[in-house]
Amino acid sequence: MEEHFFQCPHCWEEISMLLDYSVSQQSYVEDCEVCCNPIQITLSINDHTLESFSAQSIEQ
């Protein structure tokens, strides 16, 4: 697990999430710890290195 910092696409606050580097392709929804809006998280891991990370807003 690695901590990753990024900007919330809803409130623009910097937040962090723990990313699981044991799974190479991931896509899931997690709520912002500041504004509680849902964020679509998509990431790619290769050789225990974060290759891509995306945090997109989800319309409610």
Buried (B, 14 or more C-beta within 10 A) or exposed (E): EEEBEBEBBBEEEEBEBEBEBEEEEBEEEEEBEEEEBBBBBEBBBEEEEEEEBEBEBEEE
